[in-house]
Amino acid sequence: MGKIYKSITELVGHTPLVELTNYESKHGLKATLLGKLEYFNPSGSVKDRAALNMIEEAEKSGKLKPGQTIVDNTSGNTGIALAAFGHAKGHEFVTFLEPGVSVEREYIFKAYGVDQYWFTDISDRVKEMLQSGALDIGKLEEDVQKYADEHDYFYIDQCSNVNNAEAHYKTTGPEIWEDTEGKVDIVVMLGGTGGTISGLSKYFKEKDEKIQIIAVQPGVKSRLDENNETGNTIDGVFPLLDGNGNFIIPLIKKYNAAVDEVIDVTAEDAYATGRELVRTDGIFLGQSASAALWAATRVA
């Protein structure tokens, strides 16, 4: 009460946990199902935590100079957060967008005054990889880094930046632990860059190795780069595993994240779950959160 904040950088985190009581009752769930409402963050998603932490740590290290432009490859939410907090801290932002992101995200970037490009604009190599359906994140990172070097920009590289994961180790995990008084059995989340999984896996396994970490990935025909006759996709989330069951996300491999189970979710199930929750509990979800809730319901 009575506090006036000086910047949106002071407003990240401490988002509420809400029990989905009506949804639990409808499905006859015996487990307590909690949702952490990350859209309470200033730019509207969990990515605010990672974006702010990556910017601040880069500034502290001297790698990100005052007023220097930030660049990253993104499917939307991290880029929006980087634009928001970049502006709050005096940095412009340039984004390379994954093909097929929603037009709403493009409009948001336009409102922020962000220069927008597509993955296919980075290099012929990336264009060929996308056309073949075999995108190599490592090669994508190499080409964005080259672009950044040529323009004297700072490539923040969310896909391999450990400060992405550290944001969740330092803030998201402790908040959940405190708000539940340590009564956590299972944590369910989407894959994406692997930052949330890696940070929360590290935090919760240190608290109690019996806590289960469940990762969710889009099933076949539910990713942006797949042909999907329904038009529904789970945007910005790559598969976590290769054909041999090995993790292919750089941050998960860096952290050696302890993931107990990986669950596939179809876009159709995710969309249906999102529509259901807004009618039972009045909470709107995006595609990723809806997919996580579908998986959490099966586990519950």
Secondary structure, 3 states (H helix, E strand, C coil): CCCCCCCHHHHCCCCCEEECHHHHHHHCCCCCCEEECHHHCCCCCCHHHHHHHHHHHHHHHCCCCCCCCEEEEECCHHHHHHHHHHHHCCCCEEEEECCCCCHHHHHHHHHHCCEEEEHHHCCHHHHHHHHHCCCCHHHHHHHHHHHHHHHCCEECCCCCCHHHHHHHHHHHHHHHHHHCCCCCCEEEEECCCCHHHHHHHHHHHHHCCCCEEEEEEECCCCCCCCCCCCCCCCCCCCCCECCCCCECCHHHHHHCCCCCEEEEECHHHHHHHHHHHHHHCCCCCCHHHHHHHHHHHHHC
